[in-house]
Each structure stands twice: as structure tokens, then as C-alpha cells.
Amino acid sequence: MSLKKFIPSLQHLPKVDFEYQFTVFVPVYNAANTISRVFNALQKQSFKNFEVIIINDGSTDSTHEIISELLRTCSLQTVYINNDINKHKMGCLFEAITLARGEFFLVLDADDECTENALEVFFNEYNQIPEEKKSMISGVTCCCVDQNGNLVGDYFPETPFYSDSFRKKVYNNIKGEKWGFVKTTILSRIDINHEVFSKGLIPESYIWFLIAKEGYLTKYINNTLRVYHLQIGGNLSSLGYDKKAFGMAIFAIAFVNWFHKGHLIKVPSHFFMRLYSLLKASKFLSFRLTDYLVSIDNYLLKFAFALFWPIRRLL
């Protein structure tokens, strides 16, 4: 079986008319102690033309009751969905995309905040993009600070900085949490096998690198508009491989297949790092060696993967 069936692609969709400038999507899981931050931040926004989609993904604490109370007293235009069963963040993301009525789609996690002018800055920065560039710009992304006001990761080399998720990571080595919107029309075009939603946590890079592969650029700015609350053990990278093995595996295959032409020779270490990630993930998955080999397009990477397959359990 080829794992390529789990790799997303972009399809063509007709033009859509939107009711709002922004859709702010808030994925929620056991956020009873933090969800009020999001409501407070969004109600203070200087830019008002937005809707909020909140999906409570099977929380086991009092999140639902708290959200219900906040909705009774807030003035936000909201859509609230309370899932009985946990679908994982990626499944909720695509559910929200189908519901979105905003031209720009922005994810704000349930334990974070943003500045009062965040949406206004994003809107103005997009409008300052030259008209001849706008059709191939996927969105605008900014930097973040932690709850103590410290920059999370790196600034961009200049502002504005036009690049994409792949080049930003591979060639510029820009680290740290970033935050931004993507055009809803692009996200709506993503054709994805919904089986992935039930197979554990999927890295969001799975989506952002697809957009990069399709040639879209992002406008990166050095404004710090999001307060990213750092927590111990609360992110994807801190989880054991057994919880994220499938997601890491399909992202590794997508990465090497999407970018090996033109980039393998220039930055080989990144491709072999993905092979290492794939080998490590394979320890927790039931796929055979042949399943992986038919999924990898590049013959050199196929050979390297097969060569190290016998020792993968030592990784």
C-alpha cells in the first residue's frame, strides 16, 4: 500500500463571496482555565469585521460550561461546536474551514492572546502588498512573544520578508513560534484524505508546506501580535512518538516527495533528517518496508531508507 494516499493536494474551486474579512478559528481541548483569554482579546480588537468559530474537541473538564457562559455575555459573532468525541486539531481545522465565512482564516489557540490591534495590522499589511503580487500571496505572518514579553524564536531577516514555510525553515533557519492568517480560498482547495484525522496528531506543517509547494508566498512581518503562553509538555514536539508517529511519517514522505527536485542536492541534511524521522515513526506503525518504498519518489532516498530499515528499532 502506498502512503501517498494520505498526502494532501490542492484542487480548483469556484470563487466564493465572503461575509467577513476574517474568520478566527479557536480549537479547544480542556481549556477551562484559559479560554477566557481568547474572548477578552477578541472583544478588544480595534478591527471588528470578523467572525469566530470555536470547536470544543471533546473536552473532559468544564470547558463547555465556561464557553457557554462566555457566549451569553460576549458581543462577538460566533459559531460554536461542541464535539462529544475528540477529533484532534487537524480534523477540527478542516471542519472550521468548511464553515468559514471570512476571507482570511486565522487560528488562535485557546490558551493564547493577541494584541488589541492584531487584526487591524494584518489587514493593513495585506493591503500594502503590491497588487501584482497579491494573487500568489497566501497570507501574512508575524512574530510572537511569551507571557513575559520575550520574543519566541527569531525575527525575520527583514520586514516585510517574502518567503514560504519551506524556505523559511530550510534555507533561512528561522526558529520559533509564528502566527498569521491564510486566505480561506486556498485552505478550501485542500483535498485531504479524512482518514488522517483519526490517526493521531498531525503536524500543521503538513498543510503549510503544501501551500509552499504550490508556489504561494507569505508576507512575514516582525510585528509581535500574539502572546504565546509557554507551557511545559503542552505542545506537539513534547509528545511521545507513539502519539504522533503517523503524522510524522506522512509529513516526512510529503516533504521528501514535494521538494527533492531542486533541493536535495542543495540541502541534503534536511531530507535525511526526514528519513530519520520516518524510520523512527515506523517503529510504532504497522506498515511494511515495501509500503514506505513505493511511497518515496526519489531513488537515492529509497535506497537510504531501505539500508537503515534493519536498525530502525535502535533509533
N, C-alpha and C positions, 0 to 999 in steps of 0.2 A: 504494500500500500504506500502511495506517495503522500507525504505530509504536506505537499504543495496545496492540497485542497483546503488547508487551514490558512493559507496566505491570502490576505485581502487584496482587492484591486479597485480601481475607480471605473465606474460606469457613467454613461451620459444620461442626464436627466433634463427635463424641460425647465425653463426659467420659472422661478417661484416669486410671488409677491409676498412681502413680509409686513407684519403689523407693527413690529417694534424694531429699534436699532440693535438692541442686544437681547439675547437670552442668556441669563445667568443660571447655570445648572449647579445645584448643590447636592452631591451624593452624600448620603448619611448612613452611618452604621455606628450604633452605640455612642451617640454624641450628646447625651443628655446634659453633660457638663459644659459643652462648648457651643452648641448650636445657636445660642442667643447672640454670639459674636457676629455671626453672618447676618442675622436680622438687623442688628444695630448698625453694622457697616453699610448695608444696602439701603436702609431707610435714610441714611445721612448723605447719600450720593447727590452731588450737585447736578448731575445729568439724570434726567428722570425717564427717558424713553427706553424702558426695558421691562422685561418680564422675568420672573423667577420660577424655575422648575425644581422642585425638591422631591427626591426619591429616597424614602427611608427603606433601606435594603435589609429588611428582616431583623431589625434591632431587637435585642433581648433585654434592654434596660427601659427606662421611662421616656425614651426619645419621642415616641409617637405622641404621648400625652403633652409633652412640653411643646412640640411643634404645633399641635392643635391649639394650645393656649396662645402661642405667639401669633398664629394666623388670625385669631379672633381680634387681636388688638393692633395688628400692623396695617399699613396702608399700601403695601406692595401688591402688584398684580401677580398672583401666584397660581401655579398648578402644583398640587400636592398628591403624590402617590405613595401609599404605604404597602410595601411588599410583605407578604406573610413569610415568604421563603427567600433566603439570601441568594441573589443572582450574581454577586461580585460586581465591582465597579465598572468593568468593561461592558457587561450586559446592561447596566443601568445607563451608562453613557449613550449607548445606541438607542435605548428606549427614549431617552430625553431628546436625542437628535430628531427622531420621528415626530415629536411633539412640538419642537421649537418653532416659534413664530417671529424670532428675531433674526436680523441679517447677520449679526456677529454672535458667535457662540463662545461663551466664556465659562470655564469650570472654576468654582470656588469651593474648596473643601470645607467641611462642616466644623473644622477646628481652627480656621484661619480668619483673618480680617483683611480689609483693604482700606486705602486712604479715601477720604471723602470725595476726592476729585478723580478717582481711578477711571471711571467710565468716560468722563469728560476728556481726560488726557488721551485715552485710547482713541476716542472718536476724532479728536483734533489731529492726532498723529497720523491716522489713516488718511484724513482729508488732505494732509500736506504731501502725500505721496504723488509724484508726477502722474498725470492721467495716463500716459503711455505705459506706465509700469503696473497700474492697478490690477489689470486682468490676471497677472501672474503673481500677485501678492496674496498669500494665504491669510495673513493677519498681522497683528502687532504684538510683540512680546517684550516684557520689561523685566527688571531685576526685583529681588525680594530682600527684605530684612527679617531678622528673627524678632522674637518678642522683646528683646533687649535693645533693638535698634541696630544690630550689627548686620552688615552685608552677608548674605548667604551665598557663598561661592564667589565667582568672578564678575567684574564688569565686562562689557563688550569692548573690543579694541577701539571702537569709535561709536559715536551716536549721531545720526542713525547708522546702523550696521545692517546691510542687506546680505542675508545668507539663508541657510536652511538647517534643519536639525542634524542632518548627516555631516555636512561640512563644519558646522559649529563644533560638533563633538570630535570628529576625526582629524580635521586639519587645524582648527583653532584651539582645541583642548580647553574650551570654556566650561568650567565646572560650576556646580551649584544649582539650586532651585531657581526656576524662572516661571513667569506667569504671563499668559496672554490669550487673546481670542483668535479663533479661526472662523473663516467665512462658513456659514451654515450650508451654503450651496455645495461647498467642497466636501464637507462631512457627510452630507446627504447622499453623495455619489459613491460612498464607500460600499462595496459589495463584500460582505463578510459572511463566512460560514458560522451560523449561530451555534453550532456545536461547541465552539471555543468558549462560550460563556459559562458552560457547566464544567469546565476542566481546570478550575483553579484561577489564580491571579495571573493576569496578562499585563506585561509592561506597556505603558502608554506609548513608548517609543515605537511600538508595533504600528501605531497609527501615524505618528508624526513623521517617521521615516518613509512611509508610503507617500505622504504628501511631498516630501523632498524628492523622492524618486521620480515623481511625476513632473518635476521641474518647477514647482512653486517655491517662491522665496518668502521669507518672513522679514518684516522690518523690526529689528531689535533696537531697543532704546535703553538708556542707562537710568531712567527714572525708577525709583523704588516705590511701587504702588501696592504691593502685597506684604502683609505681615504674616510670615510663615512660622507658626509655632513649632519649634523643635521639640521633639519628644523622643525618649529612648524606646526603641523597639516598636515604633509605630509606623514604619514605612516598609516598602516592598523589599528593599535591599537587606533588611534585618531578618526577614523570614527564612526559614529553612528551605532548602532546595526541593524538598518533597512537596511543599505547598505551592511552589511556583515553577516546578520543573517543566510542565507542558508549555507554559507561556514563554519561558526562557528558550526552550527548544525551537518553537515555531518562529520566535523573533530572530534567533541565530540563523535559521535557514533562510528567512526572508532577507536578512541583512546581506548574507553572502551572495544570494541569487540576484538581489536588486543592484548591488554595487560592485561586483567583482570585475566587470568590464570597465577598464579605465582607472580603477583604483587599487586593485590587488597588488600590482607591482609598486605603486607609489607608497602605500601604507599597509604592507603585508601584516604587520603586527596586529592590527585591528581584526583582520579576517581570521587569523589563527587564535586570537582571543575568543572569537565567536565559536570556533570549532571546539576549543576547550570548554566553553560554556555548554555546548551541545553534548559533548561527551559526558560532562558531569551530570547534566539533566537526564541523560539516557539511563542512568543507574536507577532512576525512580519511575521509568516508563516501560511499557510492555512491548514497544516496537522492536523489530528485528534490525540487524545491521543493514539488510537489503532495503528496508523501508527508508532508512536515512540516505543510503547511497543513491537511490532513484530520486530522492528529493533535492540533492545538491547538484547544481548545474555545472560547476567548474570541476574539470577532471583532476587538477592538482589538489584541490581541496577534498575531493572524493578520496584520492589516494592517501592523503594525510589522515583523514578521519578513519579509514579502514586500518591504517598502520597502527594507530593508537587505540583502536577498539579493544584489543585484548587486555589492556591495562587500565581501562576507564574506571574500574572499581577501586583503584588505588588513588584516584584523584580526589 
